[in-house]
């Protein structure tokens, strides 16, 4: 059983047909009072834990979520349960609301966002239970990320560390401790660069003050750098593997890239937990991400194992037996 920790959230996505810049007066930025009339509003199920667990369930990998949610979570919880996710470790806090993101995008793809953590702030009161075969530590309340990592290290439970958007919040010592002993460390190219820049001085090169990938691989067994439409790079001490992205369907194309990274993580872990080689795992991640970008939202896509294996063969040529 893979246990996924991270955020559970509702995404409120709005589209503004104009440009934010047309409504901001540079000489008045010390006193901003703006209101934008949006033409669409959609409420989507989201959060890193929900997204990753949903995709793992589609791939028929036993998965549970550890986290806190508010009294407004019932519909989302039933959705995950019906998909095959074990939600018994999700703590419902009466009187609290589930985390919510409010995202407004203008016609130039600029965004203004706000995030209310809600019940997520109580995640640090939870602890890992049972005997998970692997734990995913994805962006979450920073205190809980540190705590869950320590519990994995103490109990010698393999874990994937995905600090992501919490990298600016986590301090150097916390990051150094969390990376130490990670089974898998994952981030996009910007996040990996930011992480290396925050490593302590002794882990950096004397010239230029920048950490090398070898420094990360002294602490984590596998380091994955995702590159969006360019695929991913998977590195260990012994090998470096570049994987290509999967191709969207010609009749669909890219509808919404949101959630592609979480789907990649699930696809990779579905292969990794089955003992497949790292290249195959990375290619599975690419196929899962492709399904995500073809639908609006992060968990509106679906597929069967047979469809997934057929699509894997279409893109990479080999047979995939799940």
C-alpha positions in Angstrom: 0.0 0.0 0.0 1.3 3.4 -1.0 0.4 6.2 1.5 0.2 9.7 0.0 0.5 12.7 2.2 -0.1 16.2 0.9 -2.8 18.7 0.3 -6.5 18.1 -0.3 -8.0 21.1 -1.9 -10.7 22.7 -4.0 -9.5 24.8 -7.0 -11.7 27.7 -7.9 -10.5 28.6 -11.4 -11.6 31.9 -13.1 -10.8 33.4 -16.5 -10.5 37.1 -16.9 -10.9 38.1 -20.6 -8.8 41.2 -20.4 -5.2 41.9 -19.2 -4.4 42.7 -15.5 -1.8 45.2 -16.7 -4.5 47.4 -18.3 -6.1 47.9 -14.8 -2.9 48.5 -12.7 -1.6 52.0 -12.5 2.2 51.9 -11.9 2.1 55.2 -9.9 -0.7 53.8 -7.6 0.7 50.4 -6.6 1.0 51.6 -3.1 -2.8 51.7 -2.9 -4.4 49.0 -4.9 -8.2 48.5 -5.0 -9.1 46.4 -7.9 -12.0 44.2 -9.0 -12.1 42.0 -12.1 -15.2 40.7 -13.8 -14.5 37.1 -14.8 -16.4 35.2 -17.4 -15.9 31.7 -16.1 -15.8 30.0 -12.7 -15.2 26.3 -12.1 -14.7 24.5 -8.9 -12.4 21.5 -9.3 -11.2 18.7 -7.0 -7.5 19.1 -6.4 -4.6 19.1 -4.0 -1.4 17.1 -4.5 -2.5 14.2 -2.4 -5.8 13.8 -4.1 -4.4 14.1 -7.6 -1.6 11.6 -7.0 -3.8 9.1 -5.2 -6.5 9.3 -7.9 -4.0 8.4 -10.7 -2.5 5.6 -8.6 -6.0 4.2 -8.2 -6.6 4.3 -11.9 -3.5 2.3 -12.3 -4.8 -0.2 -9.8 -2.0 0.4 -7.3 -3.2 0.0 -3.7 -3.2 3.6 -2.3 -4.4 5.5 0.8 -4.3 9.2 1.7 -3.2 10.6 5.1 -4.4 14.1 5.6 -7.1 16.4 7.1 -10.1 17.9 5.3 -13.1 20.0 6.3 -16.8 19.3 6.7 -17.3 20.2 3.0 -15.2 17.2 1.9 -17.9 14.5 1.6 -18.5 14.6 -2.1 -14.8 14.7 -2.9 -14.2 11.8 -0.4 -16.8 9.7 -2.1 -15.3 10.5 -5.5 -11.9 9.2 -4.3 -13.4 6.2 -2.6 -15.3 5.2 -5.7 -12.1 5.5 -7.7 -10.4 3.0 -5.4 -8.6 5.2 -2.9 -8.5 4.2 0.8 -9.8 7.4 2.5 -10.0 5.9 6.0 -7.0 7.9 7.1 -8.4 11.2 6.1 -9.5 13.1 9.2 -12.6 15.2 8.8 -12.5 18.3 11.0 -16.0 19.6 11.7 -16.2 23.4 11.6 -13.2 23.6 9.3 -13.2 23.9 5.5 -11.1 22.0 3.1 -8.1 23.9 1.6 -9.1 26.1 -1.3 -7.2 27.7 -4.1 -8.6 30.7 -6.0 -6.9 31.2 -9.3 -7.6 34.0 -11.8 -6.0 33.9 -15.3 -6.0 36.8 -17.7 -5.8 36.7 -21.5 -2.0 36.7 -21.5 -1.9 33.7 -19.1 -0.9 35.9 -16.1 -2.3 34.6 -12.9 -3.3 36.0 -9.5 -3.9 33.4 -6.9 -4.8 33.0 -3.3 -4.6 29.8 -1.2 -6.5 29.2 2.1 -5.0 26.2 3.9 -8.0 25.5 6.1 -7.9 22.0 7.5 -4.4 21.4 6.0 -2.9 23.3 8.9 -3.8 20.4 11.2 -2.0 17.8 9.2 1.0 17.9 11.5 -1.2 16.4 14.3 -1.5 13.2 12.2 1.0 10.3 12.1 1.7 7.5 9.7 -0.2 4.3 10.5 0.0 0.7 9.4 2.9 -0.6 7.3 3.0 1.3 4.0 5.4 0.0 1.4 6.2 3.5 0.3 5.1 7.0 1.4 4.7 10.1 -0.8 5.6 13.4 0.9 4.2 16.0 -1.4 3.6 19.8 -0.8 1.6 20.2 2.4 1.7 22.0 5.7 5.6 22.4 6.1 5.5 21.1 9.7 3.7 17.9 8.6 6.2 17.4 5.7 9.1 17.4 8.2 7.2 15.2 10.6 6.2 12.5 8.1 9.7 12.4 6.7 11.2 11.8 10.1 8.6 9.1 10.8 9.7 7.4 7.5 13.3 7.6 8.4 12.8 6.3 11.9 10.7 3.4 10.7 12.9 2.8 7.6 9.9 3.2 5.2 10.9 4.1 1.6 9.6 7.5 0.6 9.3 9.9 -2.3 10.1 13.5 -1.4 8.4 16.1 -3.5 8.9 19.5 -1.8 7.6 21.5 -4.7 5.9 24.7 -3.9 7.0 24.5 -0.2 10.7 24.8 -1.2 10.8 28.6 -0.3 9.2 27.9 3.1 11.4 25.0 4.2 14.7 26.1 5.6 18.1 24.7 4.7 18.4 22.4 7.7 14.9 21.0 7.2 15.6 20.3 3.5 19.0 18.7 4.3 17.4 16.4 6.8 14.5 15.5 4.6 16.7 14.6 1.6 18.9 12.4 3.7 17.8 8.9 3.0 15.0 9.7 0.5 14.3 6.8 -1.9 13.1 9.2 -4.6 13.6 12.9 -4.8 11.5 14.6 -7.5 10.9 18.1 -8.8 10.7 20.1 -12.0 13.9 21.7 -13.4 13.3 25.0 -11.6 12.6 23.3 -8.3 15.7 21.1 -8.5 17.8 24.2 -9.2 16.2 26.0 -6.3 16.7 23.1 -4.0 20.4 22.8 -4.9 20.9 26.6 -4.2 19.5 26.1 -0.7 21.9 23.3 0.3 24.3 24.1 3.1 27.7 25.5 2.1 29.6 22.2 2.7 27.5 20.5 0.0 28.4 23.1 -2.6 31.3 23.5 -5.0 34.0 25.9 -3.9 33.8 27.7 -7.3 30.4 29.3 -8.1 28.8 28.2 -4.9 26.4 25.8 -6.7 25.6 22.3 -5.7 26.1 19.4 -8.1 23.6 16.6 -8.8 26.2 14.3 -7.3 25.5 16.0 -3.9 21.9 15.1 -4.1 22.7 11.5 -5.2 24.8 11.1 -2.1 21.6 11.4 -0.1 18.7 10.2 -2.3 18.8 7.0 -4.3 16.9 8.3 -7.3 16.6 12.0 -8.4 13.9 12.8 -11.0 13.9 16.1 -12.9 10.7 16.6 -14.8 10.9 18.8 -17.9 7.3 19.3 -19.0 6.9 18.8 -22.7 10.5 17.7 -22.9 10.0 14.6 -20.8 12.1 13.9 -17.7 15.6 12.9 -16.5 16.0 10.1 -14.0 19.4 9.8 -12.2 21.1 7.4 -9.8 24.7 7.1 -8.9 25.1 4.6 -11.7 23.0 5.9 -14.6 21.3 8.8 -16.2 18.1 8.1 -18.1 16.3 10.6 -20.4 12.7 9.8 -21.1 10.5 11.3 -23.8 7.1 12.7 -23.3 4.0 10.9 -24.5 2.0 12.5 -27.3 -1.5 13.9 -26.7 -4.3 12.5 -28.9 -4.5 14.5 -32.2 -8.2 15.1 -31.7 -7.7 16.5 -28.2 -4.2 18.0 -27.7 -3.3 20.0 -24.5 -6.4 21.3 -22.8 -5.0 22.0 -19.4 -1.5 21.3 -18.1 -2.6 21.5 -14.5 -2.1 18.2 -12.7 0.4 16.8 -15.2 3.2 16.6 -12.6 1.0 14.8 -10.1 -0.1 12.3 -12.7 3.6 11.7 -13.7 4.4 10.9 -10.1 1.6 8.4 -9.9 2.6 6.7 -13.2 6.2 6.5 -12.1 5.3 5.0 -8.7 2.8 2.5 -10.2 5.7 1.1 -12.2 8.3 1.4 -9.4 6.1 -0.4 -6.9 5.7 -3.2 -9.4 9.5 -3.6 -9.7 9.8 -2.3 -13.2 13.0 -0.6 -14.5 13.4 3.1 -14.1 13.1 3.9 -17.8 9.8 2.1 -18.0 8.6 3.9 -14.8 9.5 7.3 -16.3 7.6 6.4 -19.5 4.6 5.3 -17.5 4.7 8.7 -15.8 4.7 10.4 -19.2 1.6 8.4 -20.3 -0.3 9.2 -17.1 0.6 12.9 -17.5 -0.7 12.9 -21.1 -4.1 11.7 -19.9 -4.2 14.5 -17.4 -3.5 17.3 -19.8 -6.2 16.2 -22.2 -8.9 17.1 -19.7 -9.7 20.4 -17.9 -8.9 20.0 -14.2 -6.6 17.5 -12.4 -8.9 14.5 -11.9 -11.5 14.5 -14.7 -9.6 12.0 -16.9 -10.0 8.3 -16.7 -8.6 5.2 -18.3 -8.5 1.4 -17.9 -5.3 -0.6 -17.4 -5.8 -2.1 -20.9 -6.1 1.4 -22.4 -3.1 2.6 -20.5 -0.9 -0.3 -21.7 -2.1 0.2 -25.3 -1.2 3.9 -25.2 2.2 3.1 -23.7 2.9 0.8 -26.6 1.7 3.5 -29.1 4.3 5.9 -27.7 7.2 3.7 -26.7 6.8 0.6 -28.7 7.3 -2.0 -25.9 4.8 -4.2 -24.2 3.6 -3.2 -20.8 2.1 -5.9 -18.6 0.4 -4.5 -15.5 
